[in-house]
Amino acid sequence: MEKIHFIITGGTIDSHWDPIKDTAVANERSIMPDFVLRLNLPFQLDFTTVCMKDSREINDEDRMQIVRTIEASNSATFLITHGTYTMAETARFIKGHLKRKDCTVLITGSFVPLTDIIRSDGGFNMGFAIAQLQHLGHGVYLAMNAQVFEADQAEKIIHEGRFAPRIS
């Protein structure tokens, strides 16, 4: 793996806590490039921001833009940052619409904004995802809670704050 193309969509990982709204709010500008560049990774890095949304606001047009970004890229390795509410849905959408079969796509995010570095799972999830990208075969995956799931095998267990294998 020589290159990672990061595709940014917002979500909690790329948000900040707004005490007035009492919720996480997507940043106007992504912090992912600054965060990742400070890791001094031995790979060429590309960054594309598709949107900066809570994942509950991501729609199929946003998902198609992710697919188009992957199709147009000269990279074979992609890490997508995404909100947790609909990341499994987005993974399944990408798997169903992506024509390329020569690439590895991994989606990750966090339950706590990365800006709250002490409590956030974001840094761990990003590092875990980058490490897993080096070992996964071609396909679409989701990485959360120190686990990797194939696109159609993951679901968020909201009341437990974790991901688990999808029960069909």
Backbone as CSV, one residue per row, in Angstrom:
resi,resn,N_x,N_y,N_z,CA_x,CA_y,CA_z,C_x,C_y,C_z
1,MET,0.852,-1.176,0.000,0.000,0.000,0.000,0.894,1.233,0.000
2,GLU,0.777,2.028,-1.046,1.605,3.224,-1.164,0.813,4.501,-0.941
3,LYS,-0.515,4.426,-1.090,-1.327,5.627,-1.048,-2.659,5.336,-0.363
4,ILE,-3.128,6.295,0.431,-4.460,6.223,1.029,-5.223,7.477,0.608
5,HIS,-6.392,7.270,0.072,-7.271,8.382,-0.289,-8.343,8.462,0.799
6,PHE,-8.332,9.545,1.565,-9.318,9.771,2.618,-10.514,10.493,2.017
7,ILE,-11.691,9.964,2.270,-12.928,10.602,1.828,-13.685,11.012,3.090
8,ILE,-13.963,12.282,3.201,-14.507,12.864,4.426,-15.983,13.190,4.222
9,THR,-16.820,12.776,5.207,-18.253,13.058,5.109,-18.812,13.744,6.352
10,GLY,-17.976,14.042,7.323,-18.459,14.671,8.564,-18.637,13.620,9.647
11,GLY,-19.792,13.630,10.291,-20.064,12.685,11.366,-19.446,13.136,12.670
12,THR,-19.725,12.396,13.712,-19.254,12.759,15.048,-17.739,12.868,15.115
13,ILE,-17.016,12.000,14.417,-15.553,12.046,14.476,-15.028,13.423,14.065
14,ASP,-15.726,14.079,13.163,-15.298,15.359,12.616,-16.256,16.467,13.060
15,SER,-16.658,16.418,14.331,-17.604,17.368,14.909,-17.033,17.996,16.169
16,HIS,-17.810,18.886,16.750,-17.470,19.472,18.051,-18.742,19.498,18.890
17,TRP,-18.560,19.508,20.191,-19.709,19.537,21.093,-20.240,20.957,21.184
18,ASP,-21.533,21.119,20.935,-22.180,22.427,21.038,-23.062,22.409,22.284
19,PRO,-22.611,23.064,23.374,-23.372,23.008,24.622,-24.739,23.693,24.536
20,ILE,-24.882,24.638,23.632,-26.180,25.303,23.483,-27.193,24.350,22.849
21,LYS,-26.754,23.601,21.851,-27.636,22.627,21.198,-27.645,21.289,21.935
22,ASP,-26.689,21.107,22.867,-26.545,19.876,23.638,-26.365,18.652,22.738
23,THR,-25.527,18.828,21.718,-25.248,17.733,20.798,-23.949,18.015,20.040
24,ALA,-23.452,16.997,19.378,-22.291,17.173,18.501,-22.776,17.785,17.194
25,VAL,-22.010,18.754,16.685,-22.342,19.462,15.447,-21.147,19.332,14.506
26,ALA,-21.419,18.965,13.266,-20.337,18.799,12.289,-19.536,20.096,12.157
27,ASN,-18.214,19.961,12.109,-17.349,21.116,11.882,-17.639,21.709,10.505
28,GLU,-17.416,22.992,10.353,-17.580,23.612,9.032,-16.481,23.127,8.090
29,ARG,-15.291,22.915,8.631,-14.138,22.448,7.869,-13.570,21.236,8.586
30,SER,-13.220,20.220,7.835,-12.725,18.980,8.419,-11.387,19.162,9.142
31,ILE,-11.256,18.468,10.265,-9.976,18.422,10.973,-9.158,17.190,10.573
32,MET,-9.734,16.306,9.748,-9.054,15.057,9.387,-7.700,15.270,8.711
33,PRO,-7.597,16.146,7.706,-6.263,16.309,7.102,-5.207,16.714,8.128
34,ASP,-5.513,17.674,8.989,-4.533,18.090,10.006,-4.196,16.934,10.944
35,PHE,-5.200,16.212,11.381,-4.975,15.086,12.293,-4.107,14.013,11.629
36,VAL,-4.476,13.600,10.429,-3.767,12.505,9.750,-2.351,12.917,9.362
37,LEU,-2.177,14.139,8.873,-0.834,14.574,8.476,0.133,14.584,9.650
38,ARG,-0.348,14.839,10.855,0.513,14.829,12.054,0.953,13.427,12.450
39,LEU,0.324,12.400,11.875,0.703,11.016,12.203,1.994,10.587,11.518
40,ASN,2.467,11.386,10.550,3.712,11.095,9.840,3.693,9.699,9.214
41,LEU,2.605,9.389,8.528,2.438,8.074,7.905,3.364,7.921,6.700
42,PRO,3.807,6.701,6.432,4.729,6.467,5.315,4.008,6.237,3.986
43,PHE,2.874,6.890,3.784,2.079,6.714,2.580,1.817,8.067,1.945
44,GLN,1.559,8.055,0.653,1.054,9.255,0.004,-0.401,9.397,0.440
45,LEU,-0.829,10.616,0.740,-2.173,10.842,1.262,-2.930,11.823,0.378
46,ASP,-4.166,11.474,0.063,-5.073,12.381,-0.634,-6.300,12.561,0.245
47,PHE,-6.920,13.730,0.181,-8.116,14.028,0.971,-9.174,14.639,0.063
48,THR,-10.379,14.117,0.148,-11.518,14.683,-0.567,-12.664,14.823,0.423
49,THR,-13.210,16.015,0.538,-14.388,16.228,1.377,-15.619,16.169,0.488
50,VAL,-16.473,15.188,0.746,-17.729,15.042,0.006,-18.800,15.915,0.639
51,CYS,-18.853,15.905,1.975,-19.818,16.724,2.711,-19.364,16.777,4.163
52,MET,-19.989,17.637,4.921,-19.746,17.727,6.364,-21.111,17.652,7.036
53,LYS,-21.616,16.426,7.208,-22.971,16.221,7.699,-23.015,15.207,8.831
54,ASP,-24.022,15.348,9.667,-24.428,14.277,10.562,-24.865,13.139,9.645
55,SER,-24.507,11.914,9.948,-24.800,10.825,9.010,-26.298,10.605,8.815
56,ARG,-27.123,11.065,9.733,-28.568,10.943,9.545,-29.061,11.865,8.436
57,GLU,-28.211,12.821,8.024,-28.551,13.736,6.933,-27.935,13.309,5.604
58,ILE,-27.076,12.301,5.617,-26.462,11.822,4.381,-27.524,11.093,3.574
59,ASN,-27.571,11.422,2.274,-28.575,10.812,1.403,-27.889,10.030,0.282
60,ASP,-28.684,9.439,-0.588,-28.112,8.612,-1.648,-27.299,9.425,-2.651
61,GLU,-27.597,10.704,-2.829,-26.776,11.540,-3.717,-25.380,11.718,-3.108
62,ASP,-25.314,11.926,-1.785,-24.005,11.996,-1.117,-23.261,10.674,-1.286
63,ARG,-23.985,9.583,-1.116,-23.359,8.259,-1.267,-22.866,8.033,-2.694
64,MET,-23.641,8.491,-3.689,-23.188,8.364,-5.077,-21.951,9.208,-5.315
65,GLN,-21.857,10.359,-4.640,-20.655,11.194,-4.778,-19.438,10.458,-4.206
66,ILE,-19.621,9.713,-3.123,-18.528,8.892,-2.581,-18.104,7.865,-3.630
67,VAL,-19.077,7.178,-4.217,-18.785,6.167,-5.240,-18.051,6.809,-6.417
68,ARG,-18.530,7.961,-6.886,-17.876,8.649,-8.014,-16.443,9.055,-7.650
69,THR,-16.233,9.475,-6.409,-14.885,9.850,-5.966,-13.952,8.643,-6.019
70,ILE,-14.437,7.496,-5.569,-13.632,6.267,-5.614,-13.351,5.869,-7.056
71,GLU,-14.397,5.893,-7.897,-14.247,5.499,-9.301,-13.229,6.386,-10.032
72,ALA,-13.185,7.674,-9.692,-12.300,8.616,-10.388,-10.886,8.659,-9.825
73,SER,-10.665,8.068,-8.673,-9.367,8.155,-8.009,-8.352,7.188,-8.610
74,ASN,-7.079,7.575,-8.556,-6.021,6.662,-8.980,-5.484,5.848,-7.795
75,SER,-6.128,5.962,-6.651,-5.746,5.168,-5.488,-6.519,3.847,-5.501
76,ALA,-5.985,2.866,-4.812,-6.675,1.582,-4.641,-7.082,1.376,-3.187
77,THR,-6.759,2.342,-2.324,-7.021,2.215,-0.892,-7.733,3.474,-0.404
78,PHE,-8.890,3.273,0.244,-9.728,4.388,0.670,-10.130,4.239,2.126
79,LEU,-10.053,5.344,2.853,-10.550,5.388,4.228,-11.596,6.504,4.274
80,ILE,-12.829,6.134,4.584,-13.929,7.092,4.633,-14.269,7.373,6.084
81,THR,-14.285,8.651,6.461,-14.761,9.022,7.794,-16.233,9.364,7.669
82,HIS,-17.022,8.873,8.634,-18.477,8.897,8.488,-19.103,8.847,9.873
83,GLY,-20.286,9.392,9.997,-21.043,9.274,11.236,-21.520,7.848,11.445
84,THR,-21.718,7.478,12.706,-22.029,6.082,13.023,-23.466,5.672,12.742
85,TYR,-24.404,6.626,12.763,-25.807,6.242,12.600,-26.088,5.526,11.290
86,THR,-25.490,5.988,10.192,-25.799,5.372,8.895,-24.565,4.840,8.173
87,MET,-23.463,4.631,8.891,-22.260,4.158,8.203,-22.445,2.771,7.615
88,ALA,-23.188,1.903,8.280,-23.416,0.560,7.728,-24.254,0.654,6.454
89,GLU,-25.239,1.531,6.438,-26.052,1.740,5.237,-25.195,2.258,4.084
90,THR,-24.307,3.194,4.384,-23.411,3.725,3.359,-22.467,2.641,2.854
91,ALA,-21.955,1.801,3.738,-21.071,0.702,3.318,-21.805,-0.226,2.344
92,ARG,-23.040,-0.571,2.669,-23.818,-1.446,1.782,-24.096,-0.752,0.440
93,PHE,-24.392,0.546,0.481,-24.643,1.304,-0.751,-23.399,1.289,-1.634
94,ILE,-22.247,1.582,-1.052,-21.006,1.593,-1.829,-20.758,0.218,-2.439
95,LYS,-20.902,-0.817,-1.637,-20.676,-2.175,-2.138,-21.605,-2.482,-3.309
96,GLY,-22.839,-2.031,-3.230,-23.803,-2.313,-4.280,-23.647,-1.481,-5.543
97,HIS,-22.990,-0.321,-5.447,-22.878,0.586,-6.590,-21.473,0.725,-7.162
98,LEU,-20.472,0.286,-6.442,-19.092,0.461,-6.893,-18.764,-0.526,-8.005
99,LYS,-18.326,-0.005,-9.138,-17.958,-0.860,-10.270,-16.538,-1.397,-10.125
100,ARG,-15.669,-0.604,-9.498,-14.280,-1.035,-9.305,-14.230,-2.240,-8.379
101,LYS,-13.444,-3.214,-8.743,-13.241,-4.395,-7.887,-11.790,-4.512,-7.465
102,ASP,-10.990,-3.480,-7.816,-9.551,-3.500,-7.556,-9.159,-2.610,-6.391
103,CYS,-10.101,-2.344,-5.478,-9.772,-1.411,-4.405,-10.295,-1.911,-3.065
104,THR,-9.752,-1.313,-2.011,-10.161,-1.604,-0.638,-10.733,-0.327,-0.060
105,VAL,-11.948,-0.427,0.451,-12.658,0.716,1.020,-12.988,0.380,2.463
106,LEU,-12.591,1.242,3.381,-12.851,1.020,4.803,-13.478,2.288,5.369
107,ILE,-14.606,2.120,6.063,-15.323,3.245,6.663,-15.137,3.187,8.170
108,THR,-14.859,4.348,8.783,-14.741,4.418,10.234,-15.289,5.749,10.725
109,GLY,-15.426,5.857,12.023,-15.933,7.070,12.648,-15.715,6.988,14.139
110,SER,-16.554,7.673,14.899,-16.427,7.612,16.353,-17.749,7.972,17.014
111,PHE,-17.844,7.623,18.277,-19.021,7.936,19.076,-18.855,9.264,19.811
112,VAL,-17.608,9.731,19.933,-17.294,10.985,20.611,-16.403,11.801,19.667
113,PRO,-16.654,13.114,19.520,-15.844,13.924,18.608,-14.342,13.804,18.877
114,LEU,-13.570,13.775,17.800,-12.116,13.696,17.909,-11.551,14.903,18.653
115,THR,-12.248,16.031,18.603,-11.773,17.222,19.305,-11.758,17.030,20.823
116,ASP,-12.519,16.070,21.333,-12.496,15.726,22.761,-11.542,14.547,22.923
117,ILE,-10.281,14.790,22.629,-9.265,13.738,22.494,-9.172,12.802,23.694
118,ILE,-9.450,13.294,24.886,-9.325,12.443,26.071,-10.392,11.359,26.092
119,ARG,-11.618,11.705,25.709,-12.712,10.735,25.757,-13.012,10.086,24.414
120,SER,-12.486,10.632,23.333,-12.873,10.189,22.002,-12.275,8.836,21.624
121,ASP,-13.074,8.043,20.949,-12.603,6.803,20.344,-12.106,7.053,18.923
122,GLY,-12.200,8.295,18.453,-11.844,8.630,17.073,-10.409,8.352,16.700
123,GLY,-9.462,8.760,17.529,-8.052,8.517,17.225,-7.738,7.032,17.168
124,PHE,-8.293,6.278,18.121,-8.094,4.828,18.120,-8.677,4.215,16.849
125,ASN,-9.912,4.601,16.512,-10.564,4.023,15.333,-9.811,4.370,14.052
126,MET,-9.297,5.604,13.954,-8.523,5.978,12.766,-7.251,5.140,12.663
127,GLY,-6.517,5.009,13.767,-5.294,4.210,13.752,-5.568,2.755,13.443
128,PHE,-6.610,2.222,14.051,-6.989,0.830,13.795,-7.340,0.644,12.319
129,ALA,-8.117,1.578,11.768,-8.525,1.461,10.370,-7.324,1.537,9.429
130,ILE,-6.410,2.466,9.681,-5.222,2.585,8.839,-4.389,1.299,8.903
131,ALA,-4.262,0.735,10.082,-3.510,-0.518,10.218,-4.210,-1.659,9.472
132,GLN,-5.527,-1.734,9.583,-6.272,-2.807,8.924,-6.215,-2.688,7.405
133,LEU,-6.189,-1.464,6.891,-6.118,-1.272,5.437,-4.926,-1.996,4.825
134,GLN,-3.870,-2.155,5.592,-2.656,-2.792,5.084,-2.802,-4.305,4.935
135,HIS,-3.891,-4.875,5.475,-4.038,-6.328,5.480,-5.319,-6.826,4.818
136,LEU,-6.239,-5.937,4.523,-7.516,-6.351,3.950,-7.405,-6.558,2.449
137,GLY,-8.179,-7.495,1.951,-8.272,-7.687,0.508,-9.222,-6.668,-0.094
138,HIS,-9.401,-6.732,-1.390,-10.320,-5.818,-2.056,-11.728,-6.044,-1.525
139,GLY,-12.474,-4.952,-1.390,-13.843,-5.027,-0.915,-14.195,-3.786,-0.127
140,VAL,-15.388,-3.807,0.467,-15.884,-2.683,1.258,-16.099,-3.169,2.679
141,TYR,-15.516,-2.437,3.636,-15.526,-2.841,5.039,-15.879,-1.664,5.949
142,LEU,-16.161,-1.999,7.189,-16.429,-1.019,8.236,-15.562,-1.398,9.432
143,ALA,-14.891,-0.430,10.037,-14.029,-0.695,11.200,-14.489,0.161,12.376
144,MET,-14.941,-0.498,13.431,-15.352,0.175,14.665,-15.129,-0.780,15.830
145,ASN,-14.870,-0.224,16.986,-14.742,-1.017,18.207,-13.718,-2.147,18.066
146,ALA,-12.581,-1.870,17.406,-11.497,-2.837,17.214,-11.947,-4.075,16.451
147,GLN,-12.936,-3.896,15.583,-13.421,-4.987,14.756,-13.568,-4.490,13.321
148,VAL,-13.417,-5.419,12.375,-13.657,-5.119,10.971,-14.815,-5.999,10.518
149,PHE,-15.768,-5.372,9.827,-16.930,-6.080,9.309,-16.992,-5.888,7.806
150,GLU,-17.442,-6.905,7.080,-17.737,-6.701,5.672,-18.949,-5.792,5.591
151,ALA,-19.086,-5.073,4.474,-20.100,-4.031,4.338,-21.500,-4.494,4.722
152,ASP,-21.869,-5.687,4.335,-23.233,-6.135,4.585,-23.375,-6.943,5.881
153,GLN,-22.354,-6.907,6.728,-22.398,-7.705,7.957,-22.294,-6.878,9.228
154,ALA,-22.516,-5.567,9.145,-22.363,-4.727,10.337,-23.647,-3.974,10.641
155,GLU,-23.896,-3.785,11.929,-24.992,-2.927,12.350,-24.622,-2.243,13.654
156,LYS,-25.176,-1.044,13.827,-24.933,-0.279,15.045,-25.951,-0.709,16.099
157,ILE,-25.456,-1.039,17.284,-26.315,-1.339,18.422,-26.367,-0.054,19.244
158,ILE,-27.370,0.764,18.976,-27.428,2.116,19.538,-27.382,2.105,21.060
159,HIS,-28.190,1.268,21.700,-28.269,1.292,23.167,-27.016,0.743,23.847
160,GLU,-26.118,0.116,23.087,-24.858,-0.372,23.643,-23.662,0.458,23.201
161,GLY,-23.866,1.370,22.242,-22.779,2.208,21.754,-21.666,1.426,21.082
162,ARG,-22.040,0.453,20.273,-21.031,-0.366,19.591,-21.601,-0.946,18.316
163,PHE,-20.732,-1.553,17.517,-21.142,-2.259,16.316,-21.009,-3.747,16.552
164,ALA,-21.824,-4.507,15.850,-21.826,-5.963,15.987,-22.186,-6.574,14.630
165,PRO,-21.975,-7.887,14.491,-22.387,-8.532,13.245,-23.901,-8.370,13.042
166,ARG,-24.273,-8.102,11.815,-25.680,-7.885,11.469,-26.428,-9.204,11.502
167,ILE,-27.564,-9.180,12.123,-28.431,-10.356,12.165,-29.495,-10.154,11.102
168,SER,-29.503,-11.029,10.114,-30.452,-10.873,8.998,-31.831,-11.333,9.357
